[in-house]
């Protein structure tokens, strides 16, 4: 009888411990959605956190949201130069520029936000292989890699110059062909007369 009582007390203690830990774990969740915050859309595709702790949240259809734990700032096609309201990727470079990859039925591309201004790279303003951007990554040297539905592109930052490299494959008459495109996007005025050496 004594063993049964001891087992019952021990079992009750274990149940209480599990229950209290479960309640404690549940209490640590904070949920943000369109009904209780300024989040523009409940479908979240990507999140990045910058050096200040601000969260950059990409949505599918609602644009880009920035949240600093107190305030929400929303960027969309109505109030900014972001090319589409559906975001697939976000990257933050060493200069704290926010790079976003977008896509949509009527276009998309890449947009860079420096905190004030937007610069857009799309298929009509650059040799970006496709307007549907799937992925962005920043190298330690500041180069931006862009994955699209039609190839890989690289924006090279070197000596104040910005270049876009595109690597695209095509199948022509049963043979695989690699096409390498090189486009000079922007040249710093002091560098125009200098010879360019990429490697």
TIDREN-227642 format. One line per 4 residues: number of its first residue (from 1); their letters; for each residue x, y, z of N, C-alpha, C, O. Coordinates in steps of 0.001 Angstrom, whole numbers, plus 500000, padded with zeros to 6 digits. Each point is the difference from the previous one (the first is absolute). Layout:
<sites>
NUM> A> X Y Z X Y Z X Y Z X Y Z ~ ...
</sites>
This chain:
<sites>
1> XXXX> 500813 498818 500000 499187 501182 500000 500862 501252 500000 499694 500997 499345 ~ 501395 498917 501413 500904 501129 500105 500619 500296 498636 500121 501164 499619 ~ 500274 497794 499637 500588 500185 498668 498990 500610 499030 500358 500830 499164 ~ 498390 498759 500950 498959 500527 499118 499783 501484 500268 499830 500785 499067
5> XXXX> 500176 499599 502205 499843 501405 500360 501187 500829 499488 499816 501099 499475 ~ 501367 498380 500677 501206 500681 499524 499968 500155 498484 500355 501054 499473 ~ 499218 497891 499822 499900 500062 498533 498953 501024 499577 500208 500723 499026 ~ 498680 499351 501683 498940 500953 499674 500484 501437 500189 499739 500863 499162
9> XXXX> 500963 499390 501934 500538 501340 500262 501037 500367 498938 499992 501120 499488 ~ 500883 497961 500184 501024 500243 498986 499359 500255 498636 500411 500916 499288 ~ 498598 498294 500346 499310 500171 498718 499294 501362 499953 500048 500689 498981 ~ 499299 499694 502119 499323 501301 500080 501011 501131 499860 499741 500977 499297
13> XXXX> 501393 498905 501354 501050 501024 499925 500514 500139 498565 500194 501116 499518 ~ 500025 497761 499799 500483 500032 498614 498960 500658 499096 500350 500810 499141 ~ 498371 498847 501047 498940 500618 499196 499941 501506 500220 499865 500764 499045 ~ 500234 499662 502202 499982 501435 500295 501197 500700 499365 499857 501097 499461
17> XXXX> 501302 498295 500596 501209 500568 499418 499839 500173 498482 500310 501057 499449 ~ 499204 497898 499893 499795 500066 498548 498958 501053 499664 500193 500778 499065 ~ 498719 499266 501669 498934 500956 499755 500490 501434 500180 499724 500855 499158 ~ 500992 499417 501919 500505 501359 500243 501027 500407 498953 500011 501155 499573
21> XXXX> 500846 497932 500007 500959 500320 498944 499282 500261 498677 500403 500874 499233 ~ 498542 498374 500506 499228 500204 498781 499365 501392 499998 500025 500693 498984 ~ 499409 499713 502150 499401 501329 500105 501070 501065 499825 499779 500991 499304 ~ 501376 498817 501316 501087 500964 499887 500463 500126 498554 500252 501110 499532
25> XXXX> 499864 497769 499752 500407 500036 498595 498960 500718 499163 500351 500775 499110 ~ 498368 498979 501162 498944 500653 499239 500014 501509 500227 499664 500754 499087 ~ 500704 499696 502077 499981 501426 500322 501080 500776 499253 499910 501226 499924 ~ 501101 498119 499526 501094 500692 499323 499693 500367 498552 500817 500663 499361
29> XXXX> 498048 498935 500106 499654 500272 498600 499283 501338 499878 499080 500291 500764 ~ 501347 500521 498270 499270 501197 499608 499687 499857 498517 500908 499791 499196 ~ 497858 500316 500444 499579 499828 498612 499599 501356 499439 499223 500735 500611 ~ 501318 499587 498217 499627 501212 499277 499263 499586 498739 500453 499115 499274
33> XXXX> 498423 501516 500463 499276 499766 498761 499270 501278 499611 500121 501023 500675 ~ 499123 498914 498236 499347 501205 499490 498895 500515 500915 499613 501164 499900 ~ 499874 497992 500990 498924 500456 500885 500509 500651 501283 499252 500729 500650 ~ 502014 499023 499733 500483 500592 501253 501251 500870 499823 500587 500447 500986
37> XXXX> 499824 499794 497757 501194 500821 499746 499872 500634 498617 499004 499798 499305 ~ 502001 500959 500307 500026 500617 498671 500633 499099 498951 500293 500457 498895 ~ 499921 498281 501424 500509 499050 499016 499075 500029 498782 498790 499831 500152 ~ 501758 500380 498625 499121 500196 498837 499380 498731 499435 499026 500082 499251
41> XXXX> 501507 498752 501082 499488 498747 499464 500421 498884 500951 501090 500052 500569 ~ 498065 498951 499606 500321 498899 500912 500889 498935 499375 500499 499129 500712 ~ 499712 500918 497975 500867 499014 499352 501407 500574 499941 500278 500899 499207 ~ 500604 498583 501631 501365 500495 500132 500925 499083 499207 499979 498782 500177
45> XXXX> 500835 501814 498944 500894 499201 499168 501455 500048 500461 500748 499053 499761 ~ 499664 502031 500894 501395 500132 500391 500127 501038 501123 499256 500979 500046 ~ 501701 498784 500855 500276 500940 501097 501509 500145 500140 500725 499005 500003 ~ 499749 502229 500113 501405 500281 500310 500032 501027 501121 499086 500814 500132
49> XXXX> 501972 499145 500678 500173 500951 501102 501279 500772 499758 501055 499406 499777 ~ 498857 501945 500267 501188 500820 499750 500794 500213 501284 499628 499490 501057 ~ 501458 501259 498852 500898 500208 501141 499360 500765 501151 500471 499911 501134 ~ 498456 500843 498593 499323 500742 501059 498920 499161 500685 499411 500429 500993
53> XXXX> 500331 498379 498476 498970 499138 500556 498654 500128 499313 499056 499293 500352 ~ 500841 501607 498663 498747 500125 499251 499768 498757 499160 500932 499438 499424 ~ 497823 500146 500518 499625 498832 499205 499489 500483 498652 499155 500894 499940 ~ 501347 498525 498981 499549 500285 498642 499232 498784 499537 500558 498911 499867
57> XXXX> 498152 501280 499886 499080 498892 499780 499425 500104 498593 499326 500973 499662 ~ 500950 498012 499524 499449 499952 498655 498728 499190 499986 499926 498930 500603 ~ 499072 501581 498707 498712 499312 499943 499684 499611 498557 500654 500453 499061 ~ 498350 498716 500785 499496 499637 498678 498744 500811 499728 498890 499578 500325
61> XXXX> 501300 501593 499074 498874 500847 499630 499850 501271 500806 499263 500897 499592 ~ 501417 499210 501547 499852 501182 500851 501206 500915 499997 499981 501040 500657 ~ 501065 498602 498622 501200 500833 499969 500990 499644 501099 500033 498870 500489 ~ 500766 502111 499886 501071 499859 500994 499615 500754 501262 499531 501136 499934
65> XXXX> 500667 498230 501217 499734 500646 501284 501293 500060 500795 500797 499061 499993 ~ 499396 502056 500689 501113 500146 500937 499396 500192 501385 499081 500797 500186 ~ 501455 498453 500794 499465 500040 501360 501151 500097 500984 500884 499144 500007 ~ 499112 501906 500835 501083 500215 500968 499571 499697 501434 500583 500532 500945
69> XXXX> 498416 498631 499221 499386 499605 501278 499003 501038 500516 499236 499715 500922 ~ 500764 501493 498488 499031 501024 500384 499171 500480 498815 498781 500143 500098 ~ 501893 500105 498785 499354 500604 498847 500103 499116 498764 500989 499294 499800 ~ 497973 500760 499381 499967 499311 498720 500128 501040 498885 499374 501059 500052
73> XXXX> 501439 498629 498946 500079 500803 498782 499753 499055 498832 500639 498953 499892 ~ 498439 501419 499242 499603 499142 498893 500444 500644 498681 499795 501194 499778 ~ 500815 497993 499355 500395 500435 498663 499260 499122 499000 500073 498772 500059 ~ 499218 501868 499028 499314 499247 498953 500014 500812 498711 500596 501076 499949
77> XXXX> 498757 498418 499020 500039 500673 498697 499235 501323 500016 500165 500809 499087 ~ 499011 499426 501918 499263 501267 500089 500797 501120 500654 499761 501174 499716 ~ 501184 498480 501155 500703 501060 500732 501517 499969 499831 500706 500754 500669 ~ 499806 498389 498452 501450 499914 499789 500270 499511 498580 499069 499735 499240
81> XXXX> 502203 500149 500410 500384 499509 498673 500219 498492 499965 500543 499478 499027 ~ 499045 499824 502015 500140 498541 499993 499224 499458 498787 498849 500385 499795 ~ 501760 498727 499398 499358 499610 498747 498770 499112 500117 499148 500025 499112 ~ 500733 499200 501943 498840 499132 500201 499729 499866 501494 500879 500251 500823
85> XXXX> 497907 499355 499517 499637 499800 501406 500235 498582 500497 499770 499711 501174 ~ 500688 499392 497941 500339 498639 500421 501513 499864 500050 500679 500176 498988 ~ 499849 499510 502196 501434 499886 500209 500401 498559 500222 499318 499250 500699 ~ 501802 500368 498695 500513 498646 500157 501260 499966 500848 500330 498968 500584
89> XXXX> 500379 502159 499488 501290 499989 500690 500370 501397 500467 499564 501004 499436 ~ 501255 499033 501614 500537 501245 500541 501457 499744 500355 500338 498950 500546 ~ 500521 502011 499144 501399 499936 500425 500392 501387 500508 499510 501014 499502 ~ 501369 499021 501485 500474 501266 500557 501516 500007 499863 500681 499101 500494
93> XXXX> 499849 501932 498823 501449 500036 499789 500705 500773 501114 499372 500447 500959 ~ 501954 499702 498893 500815 500613 501045 499680 501484 500200 500286 500548 501064 ~ 499127 500106 497937 499617 501410 500114 498579 500162 500528 499445 501099 499971 ~ 499974 497820 500507 498624 499967 500508 498965 500323 498935 498891 500426 500322
97> XXXX> 501464 499374 498405 499005 500095 498944 499144 498740 500035 500505 498899 500218 ~ 498213 501273 499569 499059 498890 499967 499762 499653 498533 499524 500837 499234 ~ 500802 497942 500374 499773 499507 498646 498822 499040 500060 499975 499095 500834 ~ 499041 501100 498279 498845 499120 499983 499835 499389 498614 500180 500670 498983
101> XXXX> 499478 498054 500997 499660 499300 498768 498488 499893 499914 499341 499573 500948 ~ 500112 500822 497897 498550 500020 499840 499585 499183 498784 500834 499597 499189 ~ 497878 500171 500700 499448 499299 498844 498525 500321 499898 499369 500418 500971 ~ 500089 499381 497833 498575 500216 499795 499610 499655 498578 500860 499722 499164
105> XXXX> 497872 500296 500563 499503 499668 498667 500391 501053 498970 500115 499692 498814 ~ 500089 501537 501623 500317 501085 499067 501405 500549 500178 500271 501127 499586 ~ 500617 498117 501010 501370 500473 500171 500522 499744 501389 499397 499276 500792 ~ 501719 501322 499483 500667 499831 501274 501445 500408 499853 500306 500889 499206
109> XXXX> 500581 498496 501525 501423 500315 499921 500594 500195 501378 499531 499438 500990 ~ 501516 501374 499049 500722 500271 501244 499822 501472 500331 499970 500844 499104 ~ 499912 499462 502168 499982 501384 500447 500968 500146 501158 500073 499144 500882 ~ 500672 501962 499099 500918 500317 501102 499473 501242 500706 499692 501008 499363
113> XXXX> 500208 498909 501965 499518 501111 500814 501101 500412 500961 500470 499187 500796 ~ 499948 502090 499135 501077 500491 500857 499493 500729 501238 500772 500649 500705 ~ 497939 499245 499553 499397 500694 501125 499228 501228 499566 499157 500507 500740 ~ 501139 499981 498035 499312 501166 499447 499519 499720 498579 498826 500186 499681
117> XXXX> 502097 499365 499474 499719 499825 498577 499971 498532 499590 500635 499146 500619 ~ 498608 500589 498320 499907 498678 499399 500692 500024 498649 499866 500967 499250 ~ 500872 497977 500431 500554 499775 498667 499487 498639 499552 500132 499009 500719 ~ 499279 500950 498085 499382 498775 499507 500793 499467 498816 500363 500751 499094
121> XXXX> 499904 497943 500922 500623 499287 498893 498992 498967 499517 499634 499087 500740 ~ 499923 501059 498029 499059 499030 499449 500424 499629 498587 501067 500413 499544 ~ 498119 498823 499768 500383 499514 498669 499992 501108 498954 500627 499848 498951 ~ 498684 501257 501301 499992 501094 499025 501113 501012 500262 500400 500709 499077
125> XXXX> 500111 499381 502147 501045 500981 500314 501381 499373 500161 500978 500709 500236 ~ 499108 497971 499638 501280 499319 500174 499948 498662 499269 498981 499644 499409 ~ 502119 499626 500636 500035 498659 499422 499672 498928 501029 500460 498864 499884 ~ 498756 501487 501110 499506 499000 500940 499317 498897 499193 499118 500298 499195
129> XXXX> 501265 498439 500995 499496 498927 499137 498492 499819 500011 499423 499604 498987 ~ 499922 500680 502141 498568 499793 500088 499457 500908 501091 500701 500289 500970 ~ 498063 500163 498884 499401 500870 501007 499606 499249 501266 499749 500623 501032 ~ 500193 498039 498904 499618 499196 501154 501273 499663 500780 500764 499120 499603
133> XXXX> 499455 501579 501500 501201 499817 500820 499664 499040 501136 499089 500248 500790 ~ 501663 498645 499279 499763 498977 501021 500864 500152 501237 499569 499669 501104 ~ 501666 500836 498719 500940 500003 501118 500989 501149 499868 500356 500405 498893 ~ 500085 500113 502250 501047 501019 500072 500997 499593 501070 499621 499456 501036
137> XXXX> 501659 500811 498710 501029 499742 501011 501089 501052 499858 500315 500434 498892 ~ 500257 499974 502235 501065 500994 500011 501295 499323 500405 500069 499331 501030 ~ 500972 500851 498139 501328 499492 500354 500667 500956 500986 499565 501140 500162 ~ 501486 498390 500488 500722 500852 500947 500578 501241 499325 500144 501038 500646
141> XXXX> 500189 498872 498063 500562 501151 499283 498922 500945 499484 500327 501005 499368 ~ 498397 498704 500881 498916 500890 499595 499312 499626 498711 498984 500603 499655 ~ 501537 498414 499612 499345 499570 498774 498635 499396 500340 499842 499340 501027 ~ 499178 500895 498098 498652 499485 500193 499746 498911 498964 500127 500252 498802
145> XXXX> 499519 498555 501633 499631 498894 499117 498486 499959 499913 499301 500132 501005 ~ 500197 499682 497769 498569 500029 499746 499603 498718 499276 500517 499716 498919 ~ 498587 499520 501654 499473 498804 499352 498641 500296 499399 499097 500463 500696 ~ 500752 499270 498000 498736 500274 499315 499445 498717 499390 500611 498938 500112
149> XXXX> 498243 501164 499251 499418 498854 499307 500726 499695 498693 499746 498966 499381 ~ 501161 501924 500188 500695 499790 498730 501503 500227 500134 500633 500467 499053 ~ 499932 499223 502065 501444 500097 500136 500446 500698 501271 499198 500409 500840 ~ 502092 499705 499260 500666 500564 501166 500652 501308 499589 500624 500077 498941
153> XXXX> 499239 500936 501874 500615 501298 499730 500837 500404 501207 499761 499564 501126 ~ 501219 501276 498605 500862 500503 501079 500210 501489 499792 500413 500440 498928 ~ 499299 500322 502104 500288 501425 499980 501295 500183 500763 500083 499719 501195 ~ 500929 500758 498091 501349 500099 500543 500273 501425 500447 499876 500935 499208
157> XXXX> 500490 499236 502039 500393 501311 500509 501516 499981 500169 500544 499268 500827 ~ 500127 501565 498358 501454 500045 500047 500444 501381 499548 499582 500454 498936 ~ 501232 500209 501820 500545 501313 499650 498887 501005 499677 500167 500820 499098 ~ 498702 499135 501618 498925 500941 499755 499197 499708 498753 499187 500829 499592
161> XXXX> 501012 498019 499788 499298 499649 498775 498955 498937 500281 500158 499173 500898 ~ 498791 500861 498336 498941 499017 500158 499799 499294 498670 499735 500646 498987 ~ 500388 498046 501010 499873 499214 498778 499001 498888 500221 499767 499564 501128 ~ 499656 499992 497798 499092 498868 500065 500513 498927 499064 500186 500235 498806
165> XXXX> 500041 498592 501745 500380 498838 499208 498819 499048 499990 499389 499754 501040 ~ 500294 499725 497826 498927 499018 499914 500548 498739 499374 500726 500052 499008 ~ 498928 498826 501569 500377 498712 499456 498705 499303 499609 499132 499782 500846 ~ 500732 499871 497899 498767 499426 499514 500330 498815 499100 500941 500055 499208
169> XXXX> 498299 498901 500915 500202 498849 499109 498829 499899 499045 498862 500300 500360 ~ 501429 499270 498406 498973 499790 498999 500268 498680 499299 501149 499583 499853 ~ 497795 499773 499724 500144 498782 499213 499654 500360 498553 498843 500277 499684 ~ 502154 499718 499453 499808 500347 498593 500348 498787 499159 501134 499521 500015
173> XXXX> 497875 499985 499248 500162 498817 499147 500658 498848 500748 500904 499347 499479 ~ 498640 500409 501740 500489 498868 500764 501328 500216 500699 500497 499095 500670 ~ 500096 502104 499187 501283 500278 500652 499808 501063 501071 499305 500996 499798 ~ 501328 498767 501349 499918 500931 501110 500982 501140 499771 501178 499768 499726
177> XXXX> 498339 501450 500386 500843 501177 499775 499959 500873 501246 498925 500283 500530 ~ 502235 500142 499936 500097 500908 501139 500200 501400 499470 500933 500263 499240 ~ 498194 500628 501162 500104 501389 499570 500406 500829 501213 499343 499941 501040 ~ 501722 500824 498835 500446 500877 501070 499776 501430 499539 500562 500432 498993
181> XXXX> 498628 500288 501736 499699 501388 499672 500706 500902 500993 500067 499693 501190 ~ 500452 501403 498329 500668 500964 500865 499406 501360 499700 500018 500444 498852 ~ 499467 500208 502140 499406 501310 499816 500567 500944 501039 500041 499682 501188 ~ 500395 501475 498360 500461 501042 500901 498779 500798 500406 499366 500635 499158
185> XXXX> 500295 499341 502123 498767 500634 500448 500203 501455 500393 499175 500853 499673 ~ 501905 499433 501018 500210 501349 500491 501491 500172 500229 500642 499139 500601 ~ 499909 501963 498925 501418 500256 500190 500159 501275 500799 499380 501019 499694 ~ 501437 498922 501314 500328 501181 500781 500697 500991 499076 500889 499591 499252
189> XXXX> 498748 501712 500761 500569 500968 499055 501518 500043 499979 500579 500214 498934 ~ 500092 499593 502196 501458 500055 500031 500648 498777 499374 501191 500019 499691 ~ 498028 498905 500117 500552 498754 499495 499788 499821 498501 500487 499016 499444 ~ 498803 501898 499869 499636 499783 498619 501210 499821 499083 499930 499250 499026
193> XXXX> 501176 501431 501275 501153 499926 499110 500948 498853 500331 500948 499749 499256 ~ 498812 499562 501836 500896 498934 500414 499692 498707 499267 498843 499720 499689 ~ 502182 499494 500035 499800 498686 499398 499473 499059 501070 500462 500026 501141 ~ 498582 499152 498496 499380 499084 500959 500712 498665 499977 500166 499396 498940
197> XXX> 500249 500146 502211 500566 498657 500153 499127 499281 501011 499955 500374 501172 ~ 499354 498598 498373 499068 499304 500883 500670 499035 500949 499568 499858 501144 ~ 501472 499481 498408 500628 498995 500861 501447 500320 500234 500690 499261 500702
</sites>
